[in-house]
Amino acid sequence: MEALEKTHVSRKPLWLKVKQPTHQNFFKVSGLLKKKGLHTICQSAKCPNISECWSQKTATFLIMGDVCTRNCRFCAVKSGIPEKLSSEEPARISEAVTAMALTYVVITSVTRDDLKDGGASFFADTVHTVRSKSADIKIELLIPDFKGSTDALKTVIRSRPSVINHNLEVPSVLYSYINRDPKNYVRSLKVIENAKKMGAYTKSGIMVGLGEDYPHIIQTFKDLRNASCDILTIGQYLQATKSNLPVKKYYSPDEFKYLKTTALSMGIKQVESGPLVRSSYRAHDLYNRLMKEH
């Protein structure tokens, strides 16, 4: 496949259809999260995999509230002025992790530019609290850019997460289009590069379908490889609400396979690529595959 097809598909193709939840585990997880007053990115970002993941008793916890201080045009997470941090939230996360008997957990957050360290110390406190009850658990942190602060990143790294994940989201050419400062693309690459230099396993994710061309995707792969990114996820952008950006192209499963093969050939160690792939999708499997190489 020399180039990706540019055909615009106006309707959602069949491969993007998801099943409604029926497994009892889905409702157990839903009830537990509600009882503990916890947020998940699964709900806030309207993830299409929520049924599959919750049925398998996995979830990506969203800390520091559910209101983001930024307003990216692709994202369904609420934006505005966040509430104060809850000192009880790390304990509630830990209790939920124990109740779900998780061996691998993904923890992310809204972006909190209102906080001095961007919430880095809160991430670290959450990791320590979870590990105090589950010493052997693997913890993946999907972090914001902390405005590029290396001190904030060091705070997070010192909590010894199993993986540091930071999403580029889209190729650099689309940053203005999604309401991000183009300079933040380089900043995000630095987060990944610095995390690797500090000894972390690194991960990132991108979406396709917002108007990028194949050379833009290839350049993003090169940038991630040069930043020493270990793991990459590639998924289809879906318009979550009418206020979010429209889909410009639906990629086929074969195109996602091609992107995976291309990224692997360029030196990224582990890649998960598919229409419904999101940054924490099958995170444990990707981590285990990476560990087999070391």
C-alpha positions in Angstrom: 0.0 0.0 0.0 1.9 3.0 -1.3 -0.5 5.6 0.1 -3.5 5.7 2.3 -6.9 6.1 0.6 -8.4 9.6 0.9 -12.0 8.6 0.3 -14.3 10.5 2.6 -17.0 8.2 4.2 -20.0 10.1 5.4 -21.4 7.3 7.5 -19.9 5.3 10.2 -18.7 2.0 8.7 -19.7 -1.3 10.1 -16.4 -2.0 11.7 -17.0 0.9 14.1 -20.2 -0.5 15.5 -20.0 -1.5 19.2 -22.1 -3.9 21.2 -24.3 -2.7 24.0 -23.2 -3.8 27.5 -24.7 -7.1 28.7 -22.0 -8.7 30.9 -22.7 -8.5 34.6 -19.1 -7.2 35.2 -20.0 -4.0 33.3 -22.7 -3.2 35.7 -20.6 -4.1 38.7 -17.8 -1.7 37.6 -20.4 1.0 36.9 -21.9 0.6 40.3 -18.6 0.5 42.1 -17.4 3.7 40.4 -20.6 5.5 41.2 -20.5 4.3 44.8 -16.9 5.6 45.2 -17.7 8.9 43.4 -14.9 8.3 40.9 -14.5 9.5 37.3 -13.2 7.6 34.4 -11.9 8.8 31.0 -14.1 6.0 29.6 -17.2 8.0 30.5 -15.8 11.5 30.2 -14.3 11.0 26.7 -17.2 8.8 25.6 -14.9 5.9 24.7 -16.3 3.3 22.4 -14.6 0.5 24.2 -16.3 1.1 27.5 -18.5 -2.0 27.3 -15.6 -4.3 26.4 -13.2 -2.9 29.0 -15.7 -2.7 31.9 -16.9 -6.2 31.1 -13.3 -7.3 31.6 -13.1 -5.3 34.9 -10.7 -2.7 33.6 -11.1 1.0 33.6 -9.0 4.1 33.2 -9.4 6.3 36.3 -9.6 10.0 35.8 -8.2 12.0 38.7 -8.4 15.6 39.8 -12.0 16.0 38.8 -13.7 15.9 35.4 -13.3 19.5 34.2 -10.3 20.4 32.1 -8.6 23.8 31.9 -8.0 23.4 28.2 -10.5 23.2 25.4 -9.2 20.9 22.6 -11.8 20.7 19.8 -11.7 16.9 19.5 -12.2 16.1 23.1 -15.5 15.4 24.9 -14.2 16.1 28.4 -15.8 19.2 30.0 -13.7 22.4 30.0 -13.9 25.3 32.4 -12.9 26.1 36.0 -12.2 22.9 37.9 -13.2 22.3 41.5 -10.6 22.0 44.3 -8.7 18.7 44.6 -10.2 16.0 46.9 -7.6 14.7 49.3 -9.8 11.6 49.6 -9.6 10.7 45.9 -6.4 8.7 46.0 -7.8 6.4 48.7 -11.0 6.0 46.8 -9.0 5.0 43.7 -7.0 2.5 45.8 -10.2 1.0 47.2 -11.7 0.6 43.7 -8.5 -1.0 42.4 -8.6 -3.5 45.3 -12.3 -4.2 44.8 -11.8 -4.9 41.1 -8.7 -7.1 41.9 -6.7 -5.3 39.2 -3.1 -6.2 38.5 -2.6 -3.4 36.0 -4.2 0.0 36.3 -4.2 3.1 34.1 -4.6 6.5 35.8 -5.0 9.7 33.9 -6.2 13.2 34.6 -7.7 16.3 33.1 -5.2 19.1 32.4 -4.9 21.3 35.5 -3.1 24.4 34.4 -4.5 26.1 37.5 -2.3 24.0 39.8 1.3 25.1 40.4 2.8 21.7 39.4 0.0 20.8 37.0 -1.1 18.1 39.4 2.2 16.1 39.3 2.3 15.7 43.1 -1.3 14.5 43.1 -0.4 11.8 40.5 2.5 10.7 42.7 0.3 10.6 45.9 -2.2 8.5 44.0 0.5 6.0 42.9 1.8 5.7 46.4 -1.6 5.2 47.9 -2.6 2.5 45.4 0.7 0.7 45.9 0.3 0.8 49.7 -2.6 -1.6 49.3 -1.4 -3.4 46.1 2.4 -3.5 46.2 2.9 -5.6 43.1 0.4 -3.7 40.9 1.6 -2.2 37.6 0.6 1.4 37.1 0.5 3.3 33.9 0.1 7.0 34.1 -1.3 9.0 31.2 -0.1 12.5 32.0 -0.6 16.0 30.7 2.4 18.1 29.6 2.7 20.0 32.9 3.5 23.0 30.8 6.8 21.4 30.0 8.0 21.4 33.6 10.9 18.9 34.1 10.5 19.3 37.9 6.9 18.2 37.7 7.8 15.3 35.5 10.5 14.2 38.0 7.9 14.2 40.7 5.8 11.8 38.7 8.8 9.6 37.7 10.0 9.3 41.3 6.7 7.5 42.2 7.9 4.7 39.9 5.1 4.2 37.5 5.4 1.2 35.2 4.7 3.3 32.1 4.6 7.0 31.3 2.0 7.7 28.6 1.6 11.1 27.0 -0.4 11.5 23.9 0.6 13.6 20.9 -3.0 13.1 19.7 -2.5 14.3 16.1 0.4 15.3 13.7 1.9 18.7 14.3 0.2 20.2 11.2 -3.2 19.8 12.9 -2.4 21.4 16.3 -3.9 24.8 15.4 -7.0 23.0 14.0 -7.6 21.2 17.3 -7.1 24.4 19.3 -3.6 23.6 20.6 -0.6 25.9 20.3 1.7 24.4 17.6 4.6 24.8 20.1 3.0 22.2 22.3 3.8 19.5 19.8 7.5 19.9 20.5 6.8 20.3 24.2 4.9 16.9 24.2 7.8 15.2 22.4 10.1 16.6 25.1 7.9 15.1 27.8 8.3 11.6 26.2 12.0 12.1 25.6 12.7 13.4 29.1 10.6 10.6 30.7 12.8 8.1 28.8 16.0 9.8 30.0 14.6 9.5 33.6 14.3 5.8 33.2 10.6 5.3 32.4 9.1 3.1 29.7 7.3 5.5 27.4 4.1 5.5 25.4 2.1 7.8 23.2 -1.1 7.8 21.1 -2.4 9.5 18.0 -5.8 9.7 16.3 -6.4 9.6 12.5 -9.3 10.9 10.5 -9.1 14.7 11.2 -7.6 15.6 7.8 -4.0 14.5 8.1 -2.1 13.1 5.1 0.1 10.0 5.0 3.4 12.1 5.1 2.1 13.8 8.2 1.6 10.4 9.9 5.0 9.2 8.9 6.7 12.3 10.3 4.8 11.8 13.6 6.2 8.2 13.7 9.7 9.6 13.1 9.3 12.2 15.8 8.1 9.6 18.3 10.9 7.2 17.5 13.5 10.0 17.9 11.9 10.9 21.2 12.5 7.2 22.3 8.8 6.3 22.5 8.5 2.6 23.3 4.8 2.0 22.7 2.3 3.7 20.3 -1.5 3.4 19.9 -3.2 4.5 16.8 -7.0 4.9 16.6 -9.8 6.4 14.6 -11.0 9.8 15.6 -14.8 9.8 16.3 -16.9 12.9 16.8 -18.2 12.6 20.4 -20.6 15.5 20.3 -21.9 18.1 17.8 -19.6 20.7 19.2 -16.5 18.6 18.5 -14.7 18.5 15.1 -16.2 16.4 12.3 -14.6 13.2 11.0 -12.9 13.8 7.7 -12.0 10.2 6.9 -12.8 6.8 8.3 -9.7 4.5 8.0 -10.3 0.9 7.1 -9.0 -2.0 9.2 -6.4 -2.8 6.5 -5.1 0.8 6.6 -4.7 0.5 10.4 -2.7 -2.7 9.8 -0.5 -0.9 7.4 0.1 1.9 9.8 1.1 -0.6 12.5 3.5 -2.3 10.2 5.0 1.0 9.2 5.4 2.3 12.7 7.1 -1.0 13.8 9.4 -0.9 10.8 10.5 2.6 11.9 11.7 1.4 15.3 8.8 1.8 17.7 8.8 -1.3 19.8 5.1 -2.0 20.4 2.1 -0.7 18.4 -1.6 -1.3 18.8 -3.5 0.1 15.8 -7.2 -0.3 14.9 -10.4 1.7 14.4 -11.5 1.4 18.1 -8.0 1.6 19.7 -7.6 4.2 22.3 -4.5 5.1 24.3 -5.3 2.8 27.3 -6.8 0.0 25.1 -5.3 -3.4 26.1 -2.6 -1.5 28.0 -1.6 -4.5 30.0 -1.0 -6.6 26.9 1.2 -4.0 25.3 3.2 -3.7 28.5 3.7 -7.4 28.8 4.8 -7.6 25.2 7.3 -4.8 25.8 8.7 -6.6 28.9 9.3 -9.8 26.9 11.8 -7.8 24.8 13.8 -6.7 27.9 
